[in-house]
Amino acid sequence: MRALSILLFAGVLAAQTPPPVMPADVIYEPDLEYSNVGESMMLDVVRPRDMSTAHPAILCIHGGGFRAGKRQGYLPLCIKLAQRGYVAATVEYRLSPRYQFPAAVYDVKAAVRYLRANAARLGIDPDHIGTTGQSAGGTLALFLGLTGGLPRFEGSGPNRDQSSRVQCVADFFGATDFTKSYGKSVDAAEVLPLYLGGDLEHARKAHIESSPLYWASPDSAPILALHGTKDRYVEYAQSLWLVERLKAAGTDIELETLEGADHGFKGADAERSEQRMFAYFDKHLKPAAAK
C-alpha cells in the first residue's frame, strides 16, 4: 500500500510539473487536438518565431512501455529542435492495457497527418518531416518509417487526405522484434501482454505484426538507430537485426553504438547521441541552402 501511495504521489507531481521556460525565439502551442477517436488526443508544438520560411518538422514520441509516459517530457528537446530551425511536436498516444496494438500506431500516424494538414499555419515544410522516440516511442517511430503508404495502419482518425509518411527516423533503443524479447528484457513479460493482448504463446500473430522488423522493405525511410550495448530493457541485438534486414533490402540504415550504455542515455552518452541525432536530421531534412 505504501509503495502504491508513493507511485500515485509521484504521478500527481509529474502531472503538476510546469513546462520549461520558453526562450524568446520560439513559439509554444500546447494542447492541440490532432485526433478524436473516442477520446481527445493532444500534441504540443514548439516552433521557431521566424516564420519567413517553412521549416522541417520533427514528431517526438515518448516512451514508457506503451502503458505510461507523458508527451511533456520531450518539451526540452522540442525547444532545442526549434532553436535549430525545426517545428517540433511532442505527441501523446493511447496507452495499454485499455488500448492495445495498433491503437498507438494509428495515433502517431494521425499526428503526422495533422502536421501536414496544418503545415501552412505552423510554418512546416510538409515534404520534410522526421520523427524520433525512445524505447516504446522508438518502436512507434520505426513504424512510421517502415509502413509509410500502408493503409492498414492509418486507423480512422482525421486528415486522411494527408500522407503519414516520414522522411527519416532517429530511433533510440526501440524494440524491433517482440517475438525475441522474452528472456532478454527485464520487463517484456510484464509489458508486452498488456500491449498485445497476451504473451507470445497466446498472441503470436500480434507479436509479429507489432514488430517493426517484419515491415522492413526497400520502401523504408532512412533510419538512424542509437543503442547501448548494455541495455537491459531492449537488447542491443534488436537494432543489429534491423540493420541487417534493411541493409539486405538496400535501404538507408545507420547504427550508432554506445559501448556500455544502458537503457536511457545519461551524461556524455546523452550528449553524444543527441548531437548525432541533430546531424542526422540536418542531413536528411534541411535543404542544402539552409544547412
KELOPA-658014 format. One record per residue (C-alpha): residue number from 1; y, x, z negated; residue in one letter. Coordinates in steps of 0.05 Angstrom, whole numbers. Example, Ala and Ser with C-alpha at 12.3 -4.5 7.8 and 13.67 -1.06 7.14 Angstrom:
BEGIN
+-----+--------+--------+--------+---------+
: num :  north :   east :     up : residuo :
+-----+--------+--------+--------+---------+
:   1 :    -90 :    246 :   -156 :       a :
:   2 :    -21 :    273 :   -143 :       s :
+-----+--------+--------+--------+---------+
end
This chain:
BEGIN
+-----+--------+--------+--------+---------+
: num :  north :   east :     up : residuo :
+-----+--------+--------+--------+---------+
:   1 :      0 :      0 :      0 :       m :
:   2 :     48 :     57 :    -18 :       r :
:   3 :     34 :     90 :     50 :       a :
:   4 :     47 :     25 :     86 :       l :
:   5 :    113 :     17 :     49 :       s :
:   6 :    134 :     87 :     69 :       i :
:   7 :    118 :     73 :    142 :       l :
:   8 :    157 :      8 :    140 :       l :
:   9 :    216 :     41 :    108 :       f :
:  10 :    214 :     97 :    160 :       a :
:  11 :    214 :     43 :    214 :       g :
:  12 :    275 :     10 :    184 :       v :
:  13 :    312 :     76 :    181 :       l :
:  14 :    294 :     91 :    253 :       a :
:  15 :    319 :     23 :    275 :       a :
:  16 :    385 :     35 :    238 :       q :
:  17 :    396 :    105 :    265 :       t :
:  18 :    462 :    104 :    303 :       p :
:  19 :    465 :    131 :    374 :       p :
:  20 :    490 :    202 :    383 :       p :
:  21 :    565 :    213 :    393 :       v :
:  22 :    580 :    206 :    467 :       m :
:  23 :    623 :    261 :    498 :       p :
:  24 :    687 :    241 :    533 :       a :
:  25 :    659 :    259 :    602 :       d :
:  26 :    603 :    208 :    601 :       v :
:  27 :    598 :    132 :    600 :       i :
:  28 :    546 :     98 :    556 :       y :
:  29 :    519 :     30 :    574 :       e :
:  30 :    466 :      6 :    524 :       p :
:  31 :    422 :    -56 :    524 :       d :
:  32 :    419 :    -70 :    598 :       l :
:  33 :    365 :   -122 :    613 :       e :
:  34 :    323 :    -96 :    671 :       y :
:  35 :    267 :   -147 :    667 :       s :
:  36 :    245 :   -210 :    631 :       n :
:  37 :    172 :   -229 :    638 :       v :
:  38 :    161 :   -266 :    573 :       g :
:  39 :    210 :   -223 :    534 :       e :
:  40 :    274 :   -186 :    549 :       s :
:  41 :    264 :   -113 :    567 :       m :
:  42 :    322 :    -65 :    560 :       m :
:  43 :    345 :      3 :    582 :       l :
:  44 :    405 :     46 :    564 :       d :
:  45 :    446 :     85 :    615 :       v :
:  46 :    487 :    148 :    605 :       v :
:  47 :    525 :    168 :    668 :       r :
:  48 :    580 :    216 :    689 :       p :
:  49 :    650 :    188 :    682 :       r :
:  50 :    667 :    218 :    750 :       d :
:  51 :    649 :    163 :    800 :       m :
:  52 :    679 :    196 :    861 :       s :
:  53 :    609 :    206 :    890 :       t :
:  54 :    539 :    176 :    880 :       a :
:  55 :    494 :    214 :    832 :       h :
:  56 :    419 :    224 :    830 :       p :
:  57 :    385 :    185 :    774 :       a :
:  58 :    331 :    202 :    722 :       i :
:  59 :    288 :    150 :    686 :       l :
:  60 :    266 :    175 :    618 :       c :
:  61 :    203 :    144 :    588 :       i :
:  62 :    188 :    153 :    514 :       h :
:  63 :    120 :    170 :    484 :       g :
:  64 :     84 :    140 :    425 :       g :
:  65 :     12 :    128 :    445 :       g :
:  66 :     30 :     66 :    485 :       f :
:  67 :     39 :     30 :    419 :       r :
:  68 :    102 :     59 :    388 :       a :
:  69 :    165 :     97 :    403 :       g :
:  70 :    238 :     78 :    417 :       k :
:  71 :    278 :     88 :    480 :       r :
:  72 :    338 :    112 :    440 :       q :
:  73 :    301 :    177 :    424 :       g :
:  74 :    317 :    201 :    494 :       y :
:  75 :    392 :    190 :    488 :       l :
:  76 :    407 :    264 :    471 :       p :
:  77 :    371 :    284 :    535 :       l :
:  78 :    407 :    230 :    574 :       c :
:  79 :    474 :    259 :    552 :       i :
:  80 :    453 :    328 :    576 :       k :
:  81 :    430 :    300 :    643 :       l :
:  82 :    494 :    260 :    652 :       a :
:  83 :    535 :    323 :    639 :       q :
:  84 :    494 :    357 :    693 :       r :
:  85 :    512 :    303 :    744 :       g :
:  86 :    456 :    253 :    735 :       y :
:  87 :    455 :    179 :    718 :       v :
:  88 :    404 :    179 :    663 :       a :
:  89 :    368 :    117 :    638 :       a :
:  90 :    321 :    112 :    578 :       t :
:  91 :    274 :     53 :    581 :       v :
:  92 :    232 :     10 :    534 :       e :
:  93 :    167 :    -20 :    557 :       y :
:  94 :    116 :    -69 :    529 :       r :
:  95 :     71 :    -37 :    476 :       l :
:  96 :     -1 :    -45 :    456 :       s :
:  97 :    -40 :    -77 :    426 :       p :
:  98 :      0 :   -140 :    442 :       r :
:  99 :      6 :   -117 :    514 :       y :
: 100 :    -46 :    -75 :    549 :       q :
: 101 :    -50 :    -37 :    614 :       f :
: 102 :    -20 :    -47 :    664 :       p :
: 103 :     39 :    -82 :    630 :       a :
: 104 :     75 :    -16 :    614 :       a :
: 105 :     66 :      7 :    686 :       v :
: 106 :     95 :    -58 :    711 :       y :
: 107 :    155 :    -47 :    666 :       d :
: 108 :    173 :     24 :    686 :       v :
: 109 :    165 :      3 :    759 :       k :
: 110 :    214 :    -54 :    746 :       a :
: 111 :    262 :     -5 :    714 :       a :
: 112 :    264 :     38 :    776 :       v :
: 113 :    276 :    -24 :    819 :       r :
: 114 :    333 :    -43 :    772 :       y :
: 115 :    366 :     24 :    782 :       l :
: 116 :    363 :     16 :    857 :       r :
: 117 :    387 :    -56 :    855 :       a :
: 118 :    447 :    -34 :    813 :       n :
: 119 :    459 :     32 :    847 :       a :
: 120 :    529 :     15 :    872 :       a :
: 121 :    554 :     -7 :    803 :       r :
: 122 :    521 :     51 :    765 :       l :
: 123 :    541 :    104 :    816 :       g :
: 124 :    469 :    121 :    835 :       i :
: 125 :    444 :    153 :    899 :       d :
: 126 :    383 :    107 :    910 :       p :
: 127 :    348 :    159 :    953 :       d :
: 128 :    345 :    209 :    896 :       h :
: 129 :    312 :    181 :    834 :       i :
: 130 :    267 :    222 :    789 :       g :
: 131 :    230 :    208 :    724 :       t :
: 132 :    207 :    245 :    662 :       t :
: 133 :    168 :    228 :    600 :       g :
: 134 :    129 :    258 :    543 :       q :
: 135 :     56 :    242 :    524 :       s :
: 136 :     46 :    168 :    539 :       a :
: 137 :    113 :    170 :    574 :       g :
: 138 :     89 :    228 :    616 :       g :
: 139 :     28 :    188 :    637 :       t :
: 140 :     73 :    130 :    658 :       l :
: 141 :    120 :    178 :    694 :       a :
: 142 :     59 :    204 :    732 :       l :
: 143 :     41 :    133 :    751 :       f :
: 144 :    109 :    125 :    782 :       l :
: 145 :     99 :    188 :    822 :       g :
: 146 :     28 :    174 :    844 :       l :
: 147 :     29 :    100 :    860 :       t :
: 148 :     93 :     91 :    900 :       g :
: 149 :     84 :     36 :    950 :       g :
: 150 :     21 :      6 :    918 :       l :
: 151 :     35 :    -70 :    909 :       p :
: 152 :    -19 :    -78 :    856 :       r :
: 153 :     24 :    -42 :    804 :       f :
: 154 :     91 :    -76 :    817 :       e :
: 155 :     79 :   -135 :    770 :       g :
: 156 :    121 :   -198 :    771 :       s :
: 157 :    188 :   -171 :    748 :       g :
: 158 :    254 :   -177 :    786 :       p :
: 159 :    284 :   -139 :    844 :       n :
: 160 :    220 :   -140 :    884 :       r :
: 161 :    261 :   -126 :    947 :       d :
: 162 :    274 :    -56 :    919 :       q :
: 163 :    227 :      4 :    920 :       s :
: 164 :    197 :     31 :    856 :       s :
: 165 :    182 :     98 :    888 :       r :
: 166 :    209 :    161 :    855 :       v :
: 167 :    226 :    226 :    889 :       q :
: 168 :    198 :    273 :    835 :       c :
: 169 :    167 :    275 :    766 :       v :
: 170 :    173 :    321 :    706 :       a :
: 171 :    111 :    305 :    663 :       d :
: 172 :    109 :    332 :    593 :       f :
: 173 :     37 :    335 :    568 :       f :
: 174 :     16 :    267 :    595 :       g :
: 175 :    -57 :    249 :    598 :       a :
: 176 :    -86 :    245 :    668 :       t :
: 177 :   -159 :    224 :    656 :       d :
: 178 :   -174 :    177 :    598 :       f :
: 179 :   -248 :    179 :    612 :       t :
: 180 :   -248 :    251 :    585 :       k :
: 181 :   -200 :    242 :    527 :       s :
: 182 :   -250 :    223 :    473 :       y :
: 183 :   -271 :    282 :    430 :       g :
: 184 :   -214 :    324 :    459 :       k :
: 185 :   -157 :    287 :    425 :       s :
: 186 :   -143 :    275 :    352 :       v :
: 187 :   -124 :    202 :    364 :       d :
: 188 :   -155 :    179 :    430 :       a :
: 189 :   -209 :    138 :    395 :       a :
: 190 :   -154 :    100 :    358 :       e :
: 191 :   -102 :     94 :    413 :       v :
: 192 :   -140 :     81 :    477 :       l :
: 193 :   -180 :     19 :    457 :       p :
: 194 :   -114 :    -14 :    437 :       l :
: 195 :    -82 :      2 :    504 :       y :
: 196 :   -144 :    -11 :    548 :       l :
: 197 :   -179 :    -68 :    513 :       g :
: 198 :   -239 :    -29 :    489 :       g :
: 199 :   -269 :     40 :    484 :       d :
: 200 :   -299 :     78 :    542 :       l :
: 201 :   -367 :     44 :    535 :       e :
: 202 :   -337 :    -26 :    537 :       h :
: 203 :   -276 :    -17 :    583 :       a :
: 204 :   -294 :     39 :    630 :       r :
: 205 :   -260 :      7 :    690 :       k :
: 206 :   -194 :      3 :    653 :       a :
: 207 :   -200 :     76 :    632 :       h :
: 208 :   -208 :     96 :    704 :       i :
: 209 :   -153 :     51 :    733 :       e :
: 210 :   -103 :     73 :    679 :       s :
: 211 :   -116 :    147 :    692 :       s :
: 212 :    -64 :    179 :    739 :       p :
: 213 :   -116 :    229 :    764 :       l :
: 214 :   -152 :    175 :    803 :       y :
: 215 :    -89 :    156 :    841 :       w :
: 216 :    -74 :    226 :    867 :       a :
: 217 :    -63 :    227 :    942 :       s :
: 218 :    -24 :    262 :    997 :       p :
: 219 :     30 :    209 :    986 :       d :
: 220 :     46 :    234 :    916 :       s :
: 221 :    117 :    251 :    896 :       a :
: 222 :    129 :    324 :    877 :       p :
: 223 :    106 :    336 :    805 :       i :
: 224 :    121 :    387 :    752 :       l :
: 225 :     71 :    386 :    695 :       a :
: 226 :     91 :    420 :    630 :       l :
: 227 :     36 :    431 :    578 :       h :
: 228 :     19 :    473 :    518 :       g :
: 229 :    -49 :    508 :    514 :       t :
: 230 :    -60 :    487 :    441 :       k :
: 231 :    -44 :    413 :    450 :       d :
: 232 :    -87 :    374 :    400 :       r :
: 233 :    -69 :    305 :    427 :       y :
: 234 :    -73 :    314 :    502 :       v :
: 235 :   -119 :    371 :    523 :       e :
: 236 :    -86 :    424 :    566 :       y :
: 237 :   -143 :    416 :    616 :       a :
: 238 :   -115 :    346 :    632 :       q :
: 239 :    -57 :    380 :    670 :       s :
: 240 :   -104 :    431 :    702 :       l :
: 241 :   -146 :    374 :    732 :       w :
: 242 :    -83 :    342 :    761 :       l :
: 243 :    -61 :    407 :    792 :       v :
: 244 :   -129 :    418 :    823 :       e :
: 245 :   -133 :    347 :    851 :       r :
: 246 :    -62 :    347 :    880 :       l :
: 247 :    -68 :    416 :    910 :       k :
: 248 :   -132 :    393 :    945 :       a :
: 249 :    -92 :    334 :    972 :       a :
: 250 :    -39 :    382 :    998 :       g :
: 251 :     17 :    355 :    955 :       t :
: 252 :     73 :    389 :    916 :       d :
: 253 :     50 :    403 :    845 :       i :
: 254 :     74 :    457 :    796 :       e :
: 255 :     49 :    475 :    727 :       l :
: 256 :     90 :    505 :    671 :       e :
: 257 :     42 :    531 :    618 :       t :
: 258 :     67 :    544 :    548 :       l :
: 259 :     19 :    590 :    514 :       e :
: 260 :      2 :    569 :    443 :       g :
: 261 :     45 :    507 :    444 :       a :
: 262 :     21 :    443 :    412 :       d :
: 263 :     37 :    370 :    429 :       h :
: 264 :    113 :    363 :    428 :       g :
: 265 :    151 :    427 :    442 :       f :
: 266 :    196 :    460 :    390 :       k :
: 267 :    244 :    517 :    386 :       g :
: 268 :    240 :    567 :    444 :       a :
: 269 :    186 :    525 :    477 :       d :
: 270 :    230 :    463 :    477 :       a :
: 271 :    289 :    503 :    506 :       e :
: 272 :    246 :    536 :    560 :       r :
: 273 :    213 :    471 :    582 :       s :
: 274 :    280 :    434 :    584 :       e :
: 275 :    312 :    487 :    627 :       q :
: 276 :    251 :    487 :    673 :       r :
: 277 :    258 :    411 :    680 :       m :
: 278 :    332 :    416 :    696 :       f :
: 279 :    320 :    467 :    750 :       a :
: 280 :    264 :    424 :    779 :       y :
: 281 :    307 :    362 :    782 :       f :
: 282 :    365 :    402 :    813 :       d :
: 283 :    317 :    428 :    866 :       k :
: 284 :    289 :    361 :    886 :       h :
: 285 :    345 :    311 :    873 :       l :
: 286 :    412 :    344 :    887 :       k :
: 287 :    435 :    351 :    959 :       p :
: 288 :    445 :    423 :    978 :       a :
: 289 :    521 :    417 :    979 :       a :
: 290 :    522 :    392 :    908 :       a :
: 291 :    479 :    447 :    877 :       k :
+-----+--------+--------+--------+---------+
end
